[in-house]
Each structure stands twice: as C-alpha cells, then as structure tokens.
Amino acid sequence: MAAASLTMGPVLFHWPEQQKRDFWFRIADEAPVDTVYLGEVVCSKRTPFFDHSLEAVAERLQRGGKRVVWSTMAEVVSKLDRKVIESFCGFDEVEANDVSALYFLKGRPHRIGQYLNVYNEETIRHLAGNGANHFCLPVELPLATVSELARAAREMDAGIEVQVFGKVSLALSARCYHARAHGRTKDNCLFVCENDPDGMDLKTHSGKPFLSVNGIQTLSEKYLNLSTELAGLQAAGVSAFRLSPHSCDMVEIASAYRQLLDGAISAGELDARLDEIGVPAQRMNGFVHGQPGFAYVTHQH
C-alpha cells in the first residue's frame, strides 16, 4: 500500500490578508502536509483581497516541499465568477469544483474537487476520460461507496481523497445569508463574513447549535473528525486525506494526523491532541458510517 498523503484544503473563510498569508507561510515551513490547495472557492468578491499575495505564498509552499494545486470556485452565478475560474484554470495543476471549469481543463490532467457530485463509478470513468486523475469525494458518502469509487479510480490510474477534519460544506446558495443576517444585500455586503473566521454559527429556535454560515456557503456546526476511520479508509483505497483549514493551530493538527497515518499515535491520542489544541468538542463522523452526518459513532461497524 502506497504511503498515505496528507493534504490541506483551500481556506474557505474570508480571513484578513495578513492572517491568511501568515497561515500559509507557517504551513509551508512547519506542517507535514504533502499537497496544499490554494484559491477562493466560495465567493469571487473576496479574490482581490489576496491576489497579490498568491505568488509569494505559492513560492513559499513549494520551497517548503509542498505540491501546490489551484482550486476553482464551487459555484458560478456571475461574469466575474466565470473570469475567476478561467484564470485559475491557466495554472499547471488545478482542482475543478464546478463543471464550468471542465470546459477549460478538458484533455489536460486535473483534479476533481469535493464540490462536484461524484457519486458512482461511471462518473469517475467519464471524468477520468476527460483528463481527471484525482478525485476528492463529497463528504456525505458512506465507506462502502468510497470503496467502490476507489476501485473504479484505480482502474483509471486516478487517486482518491477524502476530507477527514474540519467543518464540512453542506450547501451553496446564489444568495448570501451572511449578508442578509446583518441587514445587508449580497452586492453591498461590506464583507461582513470577515467577522467570523470559522463561519457564523446558527442556533435553532430552542437555542441548540445547528449549522454555520460562510457567505453563500452552509457548513456543519460540528467539526468532522475521522481519526478512528483512517485505517478503514486506507484499506478501502483512499490515498489522500484532507484537512480543512480553521483558525485553530492547523500545524499541530496536521502533525497529529501525520503521526496517526504513520502509526506513531493512536486515534485516541489524536483526539486528545484536538482537545488540547482547543478544537470544539462536538465532533461528527456519521456520514462515513451511513448515519446522519452530525452523528458521532464511537465504534466502527
């Protein structure tokens, strides 16, 4: 079995430029990850805030031994969105998160992101036939389906990746609830999403935590943690494991997952490390067990 690859997904949140730049510089210098994904996935209006730092960040990551892949937008609703996607598809290594990107990538080696609906083997074969050589699967798939898709990917010499840490994306909307919640419109949002570095948490009418909002994106309120599922995912054919960035210490989190993948610590020890780092205790792993996503299954079945 090939060595498991640890990856860092794109930053989903609207962090201030210096915070985002410092984050990626530290990942470059200190985090034991093999591949990083750069790019604005959620809102094209955010791209100008970080455009002039991208080159320096990419160079620093590459000097740190990281493979840099450019992630495209996950939803296209405007001419600006289309322009952003077209520009990102000009890079050497690209992860497509919307079918509009496939027009620019056809016939070129590229990756498929977790925002595209890859749910069956025929989809794997079709996309691989157009040049896709790596698939980050949607988070809601159970282990049995992941195993089937990994088998199809191997037949096409493609890799399979899954997210194993962080809040998970559940939906995207043409409207921005983040702006609406503060009495603003999407066109005049004043980038209020910057006030919530890990998303704006929502509660039900009874006061129970429910979901998180990140601009046009709806996220889980709980943090995905697949520490106890890593071995099963590896056995199913998953070759890369994605950490989704948050404002907690992602270098320490990456180190813990790397040690777990290498067999140096146990899943229980990793979970204890997450507690020490300050990751919220309410975690989830239901999807991979075929349960509601927000559930936390304490024993593998």
LOTI-145595 format. One record per atom (N, C-alpha, C, O, CB): residue in three letters; z, x, y. Coordinates in steps of 0.1 Angstrom, whole numbers, plus 5000, padded with zeros to 4 digits. Glycine has a CB too. Layout:
REM residues N
ALAZXY ...
END
This chain:
REM residues 301
MET500050084988 MET500050005000 MET500050095013 MET500850185014 MET501249905000 ALA499150065022 ALA499050145034 ALA500350125042 ALA500950025042 ALA497750105042 ALA500550225050 ALA501750225059 ALA501650105069 ALA500550085074 ALA501950355067 ALA502750035071 ALA502749915080 ALA502649965094 ALA503250065098 ALA504049835078 SER501749895102 SER501549925116 SER502449835124 SER502549715122 SER500049915120 LEU503149895135 LEU503949815144 LEU503149805157 LEU502749915162 LEU505349885146 THR503049685163 THR502249675175 THR503149605186 THR504149535183 THR501049585172 MET502749625198 MET503349555209 MET502349465216 MET501349515221 MET503949655220 GLY502549335216 GLY501649235221 GLY501549245236 GLY502349325243 GLY501949105217 PRO500649175243 PRO500549175257 PRO501749105264 PRO502449025258 PRO499249095262 VAL502049155276 VAL503149085283 VAL502648955288 VAL501648945295 VAL503649175296 LEU503348845283 LEU502948715286 LEU503448665300 LEU502948565305 LEU503448615276 PHE504448725305 PHE505148675317 PHE504648745330 PHE504048855329 PHE506648695316 HIS504948685341 HIS504548735354 HIS505648825360 HIS506348785368 HIS504148625364 TRP505648945355 TRP506649045360 TRP506149115372 TRP504949125374 TRP506949145349 PRO507049155381 PRO506549235392 PRO505849365388 PRO506149415377 PRO507749275401 GLU504949405396 GLU504149525391 GLU504949645387 GLU504649705377 GLU503149565403 GLN505949675395 GLN506749795391 GLN507449785378 GLN507549875370 GLN507649835402 GLN508049665376 GLN508649635363 GLN507749645351 GLN508049705341 GLN509349495363 LYS506549595353 LYS505549595342 LYS505049735340 LYS504849775328 LYS504349495346 ARG504849805351 ARG504349945349 ARG505450035343 ARG505150105334 ARG504050005363 ASP506650015347 ASP507750095341 ASP507950055326 ASP508150145318 ASP509050065348 PHE507749925323 PHE507849885309 PHE506849955300 PHE507250015290 PHE507649735308 TRP505549955305 TRP504550015296 TRP504750165296 TRP504450235286 TRP503149985301 PHE505150235307 PHE505350375307 PHE506450415296 PHE506350515289 PHE505750425320 ARG507550335296 ARG508550365286 ARG508150335272 ARG508450415263 ARG509850275290 ILE507350235270 ILE506750205257 ILE505950325253 ILE505950375241 ILE505950075256 ALA505150375262 ALA504250495259 ALA505050615255 ALA504650685245 ALA503450535272 ASP506150635262 ASP506950765259 ASP507950755248 ASP508250855242 ASP507550805272 GLU508450635245 GLU509650625237 GLU509550525225 GLU510250545215 GLU510750575245 ALA508650435225 ALA508650325215 ALA507750375203 ALA506650425205 ALA508050195220 PRO508250355190 PRO507450395179 PRO506550285174 PRO506550235163 PRO508450425167 VAL505650245183 VAL504550155180 VAL503250225179 VAL503050325186 VAL504550035191 ASP502350165171 ASP501050225169 ASP499950175178 ASP499150255183 ASP500650205154 THR500050045181 THR499049985189 THR499649895200 THR500649835197 THR498049895181 VAL499049895212 VAL499549805223 VAL498449725228 VAL497249765227 VAL500249895234 TYR498749605232 TYR497749515237 TYR497949495252 TYR499049445256 TYR497749375230 LEU496949525260 LEU497049515275 LEU496149395279 LEU495149375273 LEU496649645282 GLY496649335290 GLY495749225296 GLY496549105299 GLY497649075293 GLY494649195286 GLU496049025308 GLU496648895312 GLU496048785303 GLU494848755304 GLU496348865327 VAL496948735295 VAL496548635285 VAL496648485291 VAL495948395287 VAL497348645273 VAL497648465300 VAL498048335304 VAL497348275316 VAL496748165316 VAL499448325306 CYS497348355327 CYS496848305340 CYS496048405347 CYS496548515351 CYS498048255349 SER494748375350 SER493948475357 SER494348505371 SER493948605377 SER492448425356 LYS495048405377 LYS495548435391 LYS496548555392 LYS496748605402 LYS496248305396 ARG497148585380 ARG498048705380 ARG497348835380 ARG497948935383 ARG499048685369 THR496048835375 THR495448965373 THR495449065385 THR495549185383 THR494048945368 PRO495149015397 PRO495049115408 PRO496349195410 PRO496349305416 PRO494749045421 PHE497549135406 PHE498749205408 PHE498949335400 PHE499749415404 PHE499949105405 PHE498149345390 PHE498349465381 PHE497049545379 PHE497049645372 PHE498949415368 ASP495949495384 ASP494649555381 ASP494649705384 ASP494149785376 ASP493549485390 HIS495149745396 HIS495049885400 HIS496049975392 HIS496050095394 HIS495249905415 SER496949915384 SER497849995376 SER497350015361 SER497850095354 SER499249935375 LEU496349935358 LEU495849935344 LEU495450065339 LEU495750105328 LEU494749825342 GLU494650135347 GLU494050265342 GLU495150365339 GLU495150435329 GLU493050325352 ALA496150375349 ALA497250465347 ALA498050435335 ALA498550515327 ALA498150475360 VAL498350305333 VAL499150255321 VAL498350285308 VAL498950335299 VAL499350105322 ALA497050265308 ALA496350285296 ALA496250435292 ALA496450475281 ALA494850235297 GLU496150525302 GLU496150665300 GLU497450715295 GLU497550795286 GLU495750735313 ARG498550665301 ARG499850705297 ARG500150665282 ARG500650735274 ARG500950645306 LEU499750545279 LEU499850495265 LEU499150575255 LEU499650615244 LEU499450345264 GLN497850615259 GLN497050695250 GLN497650835248 GLN497550895238 GLN495650695255 ARG498150885259 ARG498851025258 ARG500051015249 ARG500351115243 ARG499151075272 GLY500650895249 GLY501850875240 GLY501450855226 GLY502350825218 GLY502650765246 GLY500150855223 GLY499750835209 GLY499450695205 GLY499350665193 GLY500750895200 LYS499450605215 LYS499250465212 LYS497750425213 LYS497050475221 LYS500050375221 ARG497350335204 ARG496050285204 ARG496050165214 ARG496950075213 ARG495550235190 VAL495150155224 VAL495150055234 VAL494049955231 VAL492849995229 VAL494950115248 VAL494449825230 VAL493449715228 VAL493649625239 VAL494749595244 VAL493749645214 TRP492549575245 TRP492549485256 TRP492449345252 TRP491449295246 TRP491349525266 SER493449265256 SER493549125252 SER492949035263 SER493149055275 SER494949075249 THR492148935259 THR491448845268 THR492348725271 THR493348695264 THR490148805263 MET491948645281 MET492648525284 MET492548425272 MET491648435264 MET491948455296 ALA493548345271 ALA493648245260 ALA493048115263 ALA492948025254 ALA495148235255 GLU492748085276 GLU492147965280 GLU491247985292 GLU491648055301 GLU493347855283 VAL490147915292 VAL489147925303 VAL489047795309 VAL488547695303 VAL487847985297 VAL489347785322 VAL489247655329 VAL488547675343 VAL488347575350 VAL490547585331 SER488247795346 SER487647825360 SER486647935359 SER486548005349 SER488747855370 LYS485847945370 LYS484848055370 LYS485548195371 LYS485048285365 LYS483948045383 LEU486748195377 LEU487548325377 LEU487948365363 LEU487848475360 LEU488748305386 ASP488348265355 ASP488748295341 ASP487548355334 ASP487748455326 ASP489148165334 ARG486348305335 ARG485248355329 ARG484948495333 ARG484548585325 ARG483948265331 LYS485048525346 LYS484848655351 LYS485848755345 LYS485448875342 LYS484848665366 VAL487048715344 VAL488148805339 VAL487848835324 VAL487948955320 VAL489548735340 ILE487448735317 ILE487148755302 ILE485948855301 ILE485948945293 ILE486848625295 GLU484848825309 GLU483648915308 GLU484049055311 GLU483549155305 GLU482548865317 SER484849075321 SER485249215325 SER486049285314 SER485749405311 SER486049215338 PHE486949215308 PHE487749275297 PHE486949305285 PHE487249395277 PHE488949185294 CYS485949225282 CYS485049245271 CYS484149375272 CYS483549415263 CYS484149125268 GLY484249435284 GLY483549555286 GLY484249675281 GLY483649785280 GLY483249575300 PHE485549665277 PHE486249775272 PHE485849805257 PHE485249715251 PHE487849745272 ASP486249925252 ASP485849965239 ASP486549875228 ASP485849835218 ASP486250105236 GLU487849855229 GLU488549775219 GLU489149655225 GLU489949655234 GLU489649865212 VAL488749535220 VAL489049405226 VAL489649315216 VAL489149305204 VAL487849345233 GLU490649235220 GLU491149125212 GLU490748995219 GLU491148965230 GLU492749135210 ALA489948915212 ALA489548785217 ALA490548675215 ALA490948655203 ALA488148745211 ASN490948605226 ASN491948495224 ASN491348365227 ASN492048265227 ASN493148525233 ASP490048365231 ASP489348245234 ASP487848255229 ASP487348365229 ASP489348205249 VAL487248145224 VAL485948165218 VAL484948205229 VAL483848265225 VAL485448025212 SER485148185242 SER484248235252 SER484048385251 SER482948435255 SER484748195266 ALA485048455247 ALA484948605246 ALA483948645235 ALA483348755235 ALA486348665243 LEU483848565225 LEU482948595213 LEU481548615217 LEU480748685211 LEU483148495202 TYR481148545228 TYR479748555233 TYR479448695237 TYR478348745235 TYR479548455245 PHE480448755244 PHE480248895249 PHE480449005238 PHE480049115239 PHE481148925260 LEU481148965227 LEU481549055217 LEU480749055204 LEU480849135195 LEU483049035213 LYS479848955203 LYS479048935191 LYS478349065187 LYS477649125195 LYS478048825193 GLY478449105174 GLY477849215169 GLY478549345171 GLY478149455166 GLY476549225175 ARG479649345179 ARG480549465182 ARG481849445174 ARG482349335172 ARG480749475197 PRO482349555169 PRO483749555163 PRO484749495174 PRO484749545185 PRO484149695158 HIS485549405170 HIS486549345179 HIS487649285170 HIS487549265158 HIS485949245188 ARG488749245177 ARG489849185171 ARG489949035175 ARG489448995186 ARG491149255174 ILE490548955166 ILE490748815169 ILE492248795172 ILE493148835163 ILE490248725158 GLY492648735183 GLY494048715187 GLY494648595181 GLY493948505175 GLY494148715201 GLN495948575183 GLN496648465176 GLN496448335183 GLN496948225178 GLN498148495176 TYR495648335194 TYR495448205201 TYR494148135196 TYR493948015200 TYR495348225216 LEU493448205188 LEU492248135182 LEU492748075168 LEU493548125161 LEU491148235179 ASN492147955165 ASN492647885153 ASN491947935141 ASN490947885136 ASN492247735155 VAL492548035135 VAL492148095122 VAL493048045111 VAL494148095109 VAL492148255122 TYR492547935105 TYR493447865095 TYR492847865081 TYR493547825072 TYR493547725099 ASN491647915079 ASN491147915065 ASN490248035063 ASN489848105072 ASN490347785062 GLU489848065050 GLU489148175046 GLU487748175052 GLU487248285056 GLU489048185031 GLU487048065053 GLU485748055058 GLU485648095073 GLU484748165077 GLU485147915057 THR486748065080 THR486748115094 THR486848265095 THR486248325103 THR487948055101 ILE487648325086 ILE487748465085 ILE486448525082 ILE485948625089 ILE488748515074 ARG485748475072 ARG484448535069 ARG483348515080 ARG482648605082 ARG483948465056 HIS483348405086 HIS482448375097 HIS482648475109 HIS481748535113 HIS482548235102 LEU483948485113 LEU484248575124 LEU483948725121 LEU483548795129 LEU485648555129 ALA484348755108 ALA484048895104 ALA482548925104 ALA482149035106 ALA484748915090 GLY481848825100 GLY480348845100 GLY479748875114 GLY478648925115 GLY479648725094 ASN480548825124 ASN480148855138 ASN480748975144 ASN480449005156 ASN480448735147 GLY481449055136 GLY482049175141 GLY483549185141 GLY484049295143 GLY481549205154 ALA484249085138 ALA485749085139 ALA486249175127 ALA485749155116 ALA486348945138 ASN487149265130 ASN487649355120 ASN489149355119 ASN489749435111 ASN487149495122 HIS489849265126 HIS491249255126 HIS491649115131 HIS491049065141 HIS491849365135 PHE492649055125 PHE493048915128 PHE494548905130 PHE495248935121 PHE492548815118 CYS494948865142 CYS496348835144 CYS496448685142 CYS495948605151 CYS496948885158 LEU497148645132 LEU497148505128 LEU498048415137 LEU499048465143 LEU497648485114 PRO497748285138 PRO498648195145 PRO499948195139 PRO500148215127 PRO498048055145 VAL500948175147 VAL502348185143 VAL502848075133 VAL503848095126 VAL503348185155 GLU502147965133 GLU502647845126 GLU502247845111 GLU502547745104 GLU502147725132 LEU501647955106 LEU501147955092 LEU502247985082 LEU503048085085 LEU500048045090 PRO502347915071 PRO503347955061 PRO502848075053 PRO501648105053 PRO503547835051 LEU503748135046 LEU503448255039 LEU502348245029 LEU501548335028 LEU504748305031 ALA502248135022 ALA501148115012 ALA499848115018 ALA498848175013 ALA501347975004 THR499648055030 THR498448055038 THR498148195043 THR496948245042 THR498447955049 VAL499148265048 VAL498948405052 VAL498448495041 VAL497548575043 VAL500248465057 SER498948475029 SER498448545017 SER497048525014 SER496248615011 SER499348515005 GLU496648395015 GLU495248355012 GLU494248415023 GLU493248475019 GLU495048205012 LEU494648415035 LEU493848465046 LEU493748615045 LEU492748675048 LEU494448425059 ALA494848685041 ALA494848825039 ALA493948865028 ALA493248975029 ALA496348875036 ARG493848785018 ARG492948825007 ARG491448815012 ARG490648895009 ARG493148724995 ALA491148705019 ALA489848695025 ALA489548805035 ALA488348855035 ALA489648555032 ALA490448845042 ALA490248955052 ALA489949085045 ALA489149165049 ALA491548975061 ARG490749115034 ARG490449235026 ARG489049245021 ARG488449345020 ARG491449245014 GLU488549125017 GLU487149125012 GLU486149165022 GLU485049205019 GLU486848985007 MET486549135035 MET485649175046 MET486049305053 MET485649335064 MET485649055057 ASP486949375047 ASP487449505052 ASP488149485066 ASP487949565075 ASP486349605053 ALA488849375067 ALA489549345080 ALA491049355078 ALA491549325067 ALA489049205085 GLY491749375089 GLY493249385088 GLY493849245092 GLY493149165099 GLY493749495097 ILE495049225088 ILE495849105092 ILE497149145099 ILE497849235094 ILE496149025079 GLU497349075110 GLU498549105118 GLU499348975120 GLU498748865121 GLU498249165132 VAL500648975121 VAL501448865124 VAL502548895134 VAL502949015135 VAL502048795111 GLN502848805142 GLN504048825152 GLN505348815144 GLN505448715136 GLN503948725163 VAL506248905146 VAL507548905139 VAL508748895149 VAL509848875144 VAL507649025130 PHE508448905162 PHE509548905171 PHE509148845185 PHE508048865189 PHE510249045174 GLY510048765191 GLY509848705204 GLY509548555204 GLY509248495194 GLY508648785211 LYS509648505216 LYS509248365217 LYS507848345213 LYS506948435215 LYS509448315232 VAL507448225208 VAL506148205203 VAL505448105211 VAL506048005216 VAL506148165188 SER504148125213 SER503348025220 SER503047905212 SER502647915201 SER501948095225 LEU503247785218 LEU503047665211 LEU501947575217 LEU501347505209 LEU504347575212 ALA501647595230 ALA500547515236 ALA500147585249 ALA500947655255 ALA500947375238 LEU498947545253 LEU498347585266 LEU497847465273 LEU497347375266 LEU497247695265 SER497947455286 SER497547335293 SER496647375305 SER496747485310 SER498747255298 ALA495747285309 ALA495047315321 ALA495847305334 ALA495547355344 ALA493847215322 ARG497047235333 ARG497947215344 ARG499047315342 ARG499447365332 ARG498447075344 CYS499747345354 CYS500847445354 CYS502147365356 CYS502447325367 CYS500647545365 TYR502847345345 TYR504147275346 TYR505147355354 TYR506047305361 TYR504647245332 HIS505047485353 HIS505947575360 HIS505947545375 HIS506947535382 HIS505647725358 ALA504647535381 ALA504547505395 ALA505047365398 ALA505747345408 ALA503047515399 ARG504647265389 ARG505047125391 ARG506547105392 ARG507047025399 ARG504347045381 ALA507247185383 ALA508647175382 ALA509347215395 ALA510447175398 ALA509247255371 HIS508647295404 HIS509147335416 HIS508447265428 HIS508547315439 HIS509047485418 GLY507847155425 GLY507247075436 GLY506047135442 GLY505647105453 GLY508247045446 ARG505347215434 ARG504047285439 ARG502947245430 ARG503047195419 ARG504247435439 THR501747275435 THR500547255428 THR500047385421 THR500547485425 THR499347195436 LYS499147375411 LYS498647495405 LYS497947585414 LYS498147705414 LYS497747455393 ASP497247525424 ASP496447605433 ASP497347665444 ASP496947765451 ASP495347525440 ASN498547615446 ASN499447665456 ASN500847685450 ASN501847645455 ASN499547565468 CYS500847755439 CYS502047785431 CYS502947885437 CYS504147885434 CYS501647825417 LEU502447975446 LEU503148085451 LEU503848165441 LEU504848235443 LEU504248025461 PHE503248165429 PHE503648245417 PHE505148235414 PHE505848335412 PHE503348395420 VAL505548105414 VAL506948085411 VAL507348125397 VAL508548145394 VAL507247935413 CYS506448145388 CYS506748185375 CYS507348325374 CYS507948365364 CYS505448185366 GLU507148405385 GLU507748535386 GLU509248535386 GLU509948635383 GLU507348605399 ASN509848415389 ASN511348405389 ASN511948395375 ASN513148395374 ASN511748285397 ASP511148375365 ASP511648355351 ASP510948465342 ASP509948445336 ASP511248215346 PRO511648585341 PRO511048695334 PRO510848675319 PRO510048745312 PRO511848815335 ASP511548575313 ASP511348535299 ASP510948395297 ASP511148335287 ASP512548565291 GLY510348335308 GLY510048195307 GLY511148105313 GLY512348145313 GLY509648145293 MET510847985317 MET511747885323 MET512247795312 MET511447725306 MET511147805335 ASP513447805308 ASP514047725297 ASP514147575301 ASP514547545312 ASP515347785293 LEU513847495291 LEU513947345293 LEU515047295285 LEU515347345274 LEU512547275290 LYS515547175289 LYS516547105281 LYS516146965279 LYS515446905287 LYS517947115287 THR516646905269 THR516446755266 THR517346685276 THR518146735283 THR516646725252 HIS517146545276 HIS517946465285 HIS519446475281 HIS520346455289 HIS517546315284 SER519746505268 SER521046525263 SER521646665266 SER522746695262 SER521146495249 GLY520846745272 GLY521346885276 GLY521146995266 GLY521647105267 GLY522746875279 LYS520346965255 LYS520147065245 LYS518947145248 LYS517947095253 LYS519946995231 PRO519047285246 PRO517847365248 PRO516647325239 PRO516847285228 PRO518247515245 PHE515447325245 PHE514347275238 PHE513147365238 PHE512747415227 PHE513947145245 LEU512547395249 LEU511347485250 LEU511447575262 LEU512447565269 LEU510047395251 SER510447665263 SER510347745275 SER508947725281 SER508047705274 SER510647895272 VAL508847745294 VAL507547725301 VAL507247855308 VAL508047915315 VAL507647605311 ASN506047905306 ASN505548025313 ASN504147985319 ASN503148005313 ASN505348145302 GLY504147945332 GLY502947895338 GLY502347785331 GLY502947675329 GLY501948015338 ILE501147795326 ILE500447695318 ILE500847695303 ILE500347605296 ILE498947705320 GLN501647785299 GLN501947805285 GLN503347745282 GLN504347765289 GLN501947955282 THR503347675270 THR504647625264 THR505047725253 THR504247745244 THR504547485260 LEU506247775254 LEU506747865244 LEU507947805237 LEU508547705242 LEU507147995251 SER508347865226 SER509547825219 SER510747865228 SER510647965235 SER509647885205 GLU511847795227 GLU513047835234 GLU513747945226 GLU514348035231 GLU514047715236 LYS513647945213 LYS514248045204 LYS513348165202 LYS512148155204 LYS514547975190 TYR513948275198 TYR513148395195 TYR512848405180 TYR513748395172 TYR514048515200 LEU511548425177 LEU511148445164 LEU511748575159 LEU511748675166 LEU509648445162 ASN512248575147 ASN512748705141 ASN512448695126 ASN513148625119 ASN514348725143 LEU511548775121 LEU511148775107 LEU511648895100 LEU510948955092 LEU509648765106 SER512848945103 SER513349065097 SER513449045082 SER513149135074 SER514749095102 THR513948935077 THR514148915063 THR512848875056 THR512748875043 THR515148805060 GLU511748855063 GLU510448815058 GLU509448935057 GLU508448915052 GLU509848705065 LEU509849045063 LEU508849155064 LEU508349205050 LEU507149225049 LEU509549275071 ALA509249215041 ALA508749265028 ALA507849165021 ALA506849205016 ALA510049285018 GLY508149035022 GLY507248935017 GLY505848935024 GLY504848915017 GLY507848805018 LEU505848955037 LEU504648955044 LEU503749085041 LEU502549075039 LEU504848955059 GLN504449195039 GLN503749315034 GLN503149295021 GLN501949325018 GLN504649435034 ALA503849235012 ALA503349204998 ALA502249114999 ALA501349114990 ALA504449154989 ALA502149025009 ALA501148925010 ALA499848985016 ALA498748925016 ALA501548805019 GLY499949115021 GLY498749175026 GLY498749195041 GLY497649235046 GLY497549105022 VAL499849165048 VAL499849185062 VAL500049335065 VAL500849405059 VAL501049105068 SER499149385074 SER499149535076 SER499749575090 SER500049685092 SER497749585075 ALA499849475099 ALA500349505112 ALA501349395117 ALA501149275114 ALA499249515122 PHE502449435123 PHE503549345127 PHE503749355142 PHE503949465148 PHE504849385119 ARG503649235149 ARG503649235164 ARG504949195169 ARG505549095165 ARG502549135168 LEU505349275179 LEU506549245188 LEU505949185201 LEU505149245207 LEU507449365190 SER506449075205 SER506049015218 SER507049055229 SER508249035227 SER505948865217 PRO506649125240 PRO507549175250 PRO508349075257 PRO507948965261 PRO506749255260 HIS509649115259 HIS510549035267 HIS511349135276 HIS511149255275 HIS511548955258 SER512249085284 SER512949165294 SER514049245287 SER514749325294 SER513449085305 CYS514349215275 CYS515449295268 CYS514849435264 CYS513649465267 CYS515849225255 ASP515649515258 ASP515249655255 ASP514249665244 ASP514649665232 ASP516549745252 MET512949655247 MET511949655237 MET511749785230 MET511249795218 MET510649615243 VAL512149895236 VAL512150025229 VAL513150025217 VAL512750065206 VAL512450145239 GLU514349975220 GLU515349975209 GLU514949875198 GLU515149895186 GLU516749935215 ILE514349765202 ILE513849665193 ILE512749715184 ILE512749705172 ILE513349535200 ALA511849795190 ALA510749855183 ALA511249955173 ALA510849965162 ALA509749915192 SER512250035178 SER512850135169 SER513550075157 SER513450125145 SER513950215176 ALA514149955159 ALA514849885148 ALA513849835138 ALA514049845126 ALA515749775153 TYR512749775143 TYR511749715133 TYR511049835126 TYR510649815114 TYR510749635141 ARG510749945133 ARG510150055126 ARG511050105115 ARG510550145104 ARG509850175137 GLN512350115118 GLN513250165107 GLN513250065095 GLN513350105084 GLN514650185113 LEU513249935098 LEU513249835088 LEU511949855080 LEU511949845067 LEU513349695093 LEU510749865086 LEU509549875079 LEU509550005070 LEU508850005060 LEU508349885089 ASP510250105075 ASP510250235068 ASP511350235057 ASP511450335050 ASP510450345077 GLY512150125056 GLY513150125046 GLY514450195050 GLY515350225041 GLY512650175033 ALA514550235063 ALA515750315067 ALA516950225070 ALA518050275069 ALA515450395079 ILE516750095073 ILE517850005075 ILE517449875068 ILE516349855064 ILE518049985091 SER518449785067 SER518249655061 SER517949555071 SER518149575083 SER519549615052 ALA517549435067 ALA517349325076 ALA518649285083 ALA518549255095 ALA516749205069 GLY519749285076 GLY520949255082 GLY521349355093 GLY521949315103 GLY522049255072 GLU521049485091 GLU521349585101 GLU520449565113 GLU520949585125 GLU521149725095 LEU519249525111 LEU518349495123 LEU518849375131 LEU518849385143 LEU516849465118 ASP519249275124 ASP519849155131 ASP521049195139 ASP521149145150 ASP520149045121 ALA521849275134 ALA523049325141 ALA522649405154 ALA523249395164 ALA523949405132 ARG521549485152 ARG521049555164 ARG520549455175 ARG520749485187 ARG519949645159 LEU519849355171 LEU519449255180 LEU520549195188 LEU520449165200 LEU518549145173 ASP521649165181 ASP522849115187 ASP523449215198 ASP523749175209 ASP523949085177 GLU523449345194 GLU523949445203 GLU523049455215 GLU523549485226 GLU524049585196 ILE521749445213 ILE520749455225 ILE520949335234 ILE520549355246 ILE519349465219 GLY521449225229 GLY521549105238 GLY520449005236 GLY520348915244 GLY521549155252 VAL519749015225 VAL518748905222 VAL519448785219 VAL520448785211 VAL517848945210 PRO519148665225 PRO519848545223 PRO520048515208 PRO519148535200 PRO519148425229 ALA521148465204 ALA521548445190 ALA520748335183 ALA520548335171 ALA522948415189 GLN520248235191 GLN519448135185 GLN518048185181 GLN517248195190 GLN519348005194 ARG517848205169 ARG516548265164 ARG515848165154 ARG516548075149 ARG516748395158 MET514648195151 MET513848105143 MET512948185133 MET512548295136 MET512948005152 ASN512648115122 ASN511748175112 ASN511148065104 ASN510548095093 ASN512448285103 GLY511247945108 GLY510847825100 GLY509447825096 GLY509147785084 GLY511147705107 PHE508447855104 PHE507047845101 PHE506647915088 PHE505947855080 PHE506247895113 VAL507048035087 VAL506648115075 VAL507148055062 VAL506648085052 VAL507048265077 HIS508247985063 HIS508847915051 HIS508247775049 HIS508747705040 HIS510347915052 GLY507347735058 GLY506847595056 GLY507747495062 GLY507647375059 GLY506547565042 GLN508647535071 GLN509647445077 GLN509347425091 GLN508447495096 GLN511147505075 PRO509947335099 PRO509747325113 PRO510047465119 PRO510947535115 PRO510747225119 GLY509247505129 GLY509247635134 GLY510547675140 GLY510947795139 GLY508247645145 PHE511347585146 PHE512647615152 PHE513747645142 PHE514847685146 PHE513047505162 ALA513447615129 ALA514547625119 ALA514747775116 ALA513847865119 ALA514147555106 TYR515947805111 TYR516247945107 TYR516647935092 TYR517747885089 TYR517348005116 VAL515847985084 VAL516047985069 VAL516848115066 VAL516248225068 VAL514747975061 THR518048105060 THR518848225058 THR518448295045 THR518848415043 THR520248185058 HIS517848225036 HIS517448295023 HIS516048265020 HIS515548155023 HIS518348245011 GLN515248365015 GLN513848345012 GLN513748264999 GLN514648264990 GLN513148485010 HIS512648184999 HIS512448094987 HIS511048134981 HIS510648074971 HIS512547944990 
END
